Amino acid sequence: MWSRVGLVLDLLEHILLGEEASAVHLLLLSGTDAINYIKAWNRSACPAAGYKMNGAGFLTSRIVLKEVKDQANGATTSLFWAVTLDNAENKAFVDAYQKEYNLLPDVFAVQAWTGCSRRPRAAAVSGDTSTRTPSSPRSRT
């Protein structure tokens, strides 16, 4: 398993040279790196040899799929969030984001929203955080 982007082509070369591997799983490839990996994967003999493409959900994000189209078919990925999650909080977020930006949110938008929306909740539970710094944590008594 490799997670460094610069080793993607080396990874495919090792598989093609017959190194023992039962699966290939890349971590944290996103954007251009994910696009390049998926294209390299499809140019290699990996699909014909029966290997399945696996990775973090960023590998098949909307931005990546727009570029690689059906080249990612058959990939297995997982991610903590999807625009289609069927709950009231997610629907409110997606609707508000679309209204503001006229496009669907991506995982980076939901991460920012989650972080920002949790700060008031955290302050309500733990008290005022405006004067705290990482070097002066609230003591637990």
One Martini backbone bead per residue (centre of mass of N, CA, C, O) as a GRO file, in nm:
protein
  141
    1MET     BB    1   0.096   0.036   0.024
    2TRP     BB    2   0.027   0.364  -0.096
    3SER     BB    3   0.020   0.744  -0.041
    4ARG     BB    4   0.212   0.852  -0.244
    5VAL     BB    5   0.180   1.010  -0.537
    6GLY     BB    6   0.467   0.955  -0.678
    7LEU     BB    7   0.396   0.619  -0.666
    8VAL     BB    8   0.175   0.530  -0.864
    9LEU     BB    9   0.335   0.412  -1.107
   10ASP     BB   10   0.502   0.219  -0.936
   11LEU     BB   11   0.271   0.050  -0.838
   12LEU     BB   12   0.181  -0.056  -1.113
   13GLU     BB   13   0.451  -0.184  -1.188
   14HIS     BB   14   0.460  -0.393  -0.956
   15ILE     BB   15   0.208  -0.542  -1.038
   16LEU     BB   16   0.302  -0.613  -1.332
   17LEU     BB   17   0.568  -0.772  -1.214
   18GLY     BB   18   0.430  -0.973  -0.979
   19GLU     BB   19   0.362  -0.885  -0.720
   20GLU     BB   20   0.227  -0.951  -0.430
   21ALA     BB   21  -0.134  -0.900  -0.459
   22SER     BB   22  -0.485  -0.857  -0.360
   23ALA     BB   23  -0.466  -0.536  -0.336
   24VAL     BB   24  -0.562  -0.189  -0.395
   25HIS     BB   25  -0.488   0.095  -0.171
   26LEU     BB   26  -0.555   0.433  -0.165
   27LEU     BB   27  -0.468   0.730   0.006
   28LEU     BB   28  -0.565   1.053  -0.033
   29LEU     BB   29  -0.681   1.096  -0.314
   30SER     BB   30  -0.711   1.403  -0.500
   31GLY     BB   31  -0.799   1.541  -0.763
   32THR     BB   32  -0.542   1.527  -0.974
   33ASP     BB   33  -0.434   1.266  -0.846
   34ALA     BB   34  -0.688   1.097  -0.896
   35ILE     BB   35  -0.705   1.132  -1.198
   36ASN     BB   36  -0.425   1.011  -1.266
   37TYR     BB   37  -0.474   0.737  -1.138
   38ILE     BB   38  -0.721   0.643  -1.302
   39LYS     BB   39  -0.584   0.663  -1.576
   40ALA     BB   40  -0.350   0.468  -1.512
   41TRP     BB   41  -0.518   0.226  -1.436
   42ASN     BB   42  -0.656   0.199  -1.724
   43ARG     BB   43  -0.372   0.159  -1.876
   44SER     BB   44  -0.342  -0.080  -1.730
   45ALA     BB   45  -0.365  -0.432  -1.625
   46CYS     BB   46  -0.541  -0.443  -1.370
   47PRO     BB   47  -0.834  -0.493  -1.461
   48ALA     BB   48  -0.767  -0.756  -1.629
   49ALA     BB   49  -0.640  -0.897  -1.357
   50GLY     BB   50  -0.880  -0.821  -1.125
   51TYR     BB   51  -0.849  -0.560  -1.009
   52LYS     BB   52  -0.954  -0.331  -0.759
   53MET     BB   53  -1.069  -0.020  -0.694
   54ASN     BB   54  -0.953   0.159  -0.402
   55GLY     BB   55  -1.077   0.414  -0.160
   56ALA     BB   56  -1.126   0.707  -0.084
   57GLY     BB   57  -1.381   0.927  -0.156
   58PHE     BB   58  -1.196   1.133  -0.311
   59LEU     BB   59  -1.150   0.955  -0.565
   60THR     BB   60  -1.492   1.002  -0.625
   61SER     BB   61  -1.547   1.279  -0.671
   62ARG     BB   62  -1.714   1.505  -0.854
   63ILE     BB   63  -1.460   1.632  -0.977
   64VAL     BB   64  -1.335   1.369  -1.080
   65LEU     BB   65  -1.578   1.249  -1.243
   66LYS     BB   66  -1.593   1.478  -1.451
   67GLU     BB   67  -1.316   1.380  -1.584
   68VAL     BB   68  -1.331   1.041  -1.590
   69LYS     BB   69  -1.596   0.923  -1.565
   70ASP     BB   70  -1.610   0.578  -1.642
   71GLN     BB   71  -1.317   0.505  -1.520
   72ALA     BB   72  -1.451   0.453  -1.214
   73ASN     BB   73  -1.582   0.207  -1.261
   74GLY     BB   74  -1.585  -0.015  -0.972
   75ALA     BB   75  -1.522   0.153  -0.751
   76THR     BB   76  -1.424   0.158  -0.401
   77THR     BB   77  -1.574   0.380  -0.166
   78SER     BB   78  -1.541   0.606   0.125
   79LEU     BB   79  -1.752   0.831   0.320
   80PHE     BB   80  -1.896   1.050   0.563
   81TRP     BB   81  -2.033   1.189   0.300
   82ALA     BB   82  -2.343   1.302   0.129
   83VAL     BB   83  -2.567   1.482  -0.054
   84THR     BB   84  -2.794   1.230  -0.006
   85LEU     BB   85  -2.851   1.252   0.273
   86ASP     BB   86  -3.137   1.148   0.487
   87ASN     BB   87  -3.155   1.450   0.650
   88ALA     BB   88  -3.230   1.751   0.779
   89GLU     BB   89  -2.946   1.878   0.807
   90ASN     BB   90  -2.846   1.816   0.518
   91LYS     BB   91  -3.073   1.950   0.360
   92ALA     BB   92  -3.023   2.235   0.473
   93PHE     BB   93  -2.735   2.263   0.372
   94VAL     BB   94  -2.777   2.213   0.069
   95ASP     BB   95  -2.984   2.437   0.025
   96ALA     BB   96  -2.810   2.677   0.124
   97TYR     BB   97  -2.573   2.635  -0.069
   98GLN     BB   98  -2.730   2.657  -0.335
   99LYS     BB   99  -2.841   2.939  -0.286
  100GLU     BB  100  -2.558   3.083  -0.257
  101TYR     BB  101  -2.380   2.914  -0.513
  102ASN     BB  102  -2.525   2.739  -0.739
  103LEU     BB  103  -2.432   2.457  -0.598
  104LEU     BB  104  -2.304   2.179  -0.496
  105PRO     BB  105  -2.170   2.042  -0.244
  106ASP     BB  106  -1.881   1.940  -0.086
  107VAL     BB  107  -1.671   1.801   0.140
  108PHE     BB  108  -1.531   2.072   0.209
  109ALA     BB  109  -1.788   2.229   0.282
  110VAL     BB  110  -1.888   2.038   0.512
  111GLN     BB  111  -1.642   2.072   0.692
  112ALA     BB  112  -1.670   2.373   0.742
  113TRP     BB  113  -1.959   2.370   0.847
  114THR     BB  114  -1.918   2.182   1.083
  115GLY     BB  115  -1.706   2.344   1.235
  116CYS     BB  116  -1.873   2.611   1.260
  117SER     BB  117  -2.138   2.481   1.390
  118ARG     BB  118  -1.985   2.366   1.660
  119ARG     BB  119  -1.877   2.602   1.827
  120PRO     BB  120  -2.131   2.697   1.981
  121ARG     BB  121  -2.177   2.423   2.116
  122ALA     BB  122  -1.907   2.407   2.265
  123ALA     BB  123  -1.939   2.672   2.425
  124ALA     BB  124  -2.198   2.588   2.577
  125VAL     BB  125  -2.055   2.347   2.727
  126SER     BB  126  -1.751   2.490   2.806
  127GLY     BB  127  -1.763   2.781   2.743
  128ASP     BB  128  -1.571   3.033   2.697
  129THR     BB  129  -1.329   3.062   2.403
  130SER     BB  130  -1.199   3.353   2.338
  131THR     BB  131  -0.923   3.323   2.545
  132ARG     BB  132  -0.826   3.069   2.421
  133THR     BB  133  -0.552   2.854   2.378
  134PRO     BB  134  -0.360   2.586   2.317
  135SER     BB  135  -0.179   2.677   2.584
  136SER     BB  136  -0.485   2.729   2.740
  137PRO     BB  137  -0.653   2.509   2.872
  138ARG     BB  138  -0.914   2.376   3.010
  139SER     BB  139  -0.980   2.265   3.303
  140ARG     BB  140  -1.046   1.952   3.464
  141THR     BB  141  -1.280   1.928   3.753
   0.00000   0.00000   0.00000
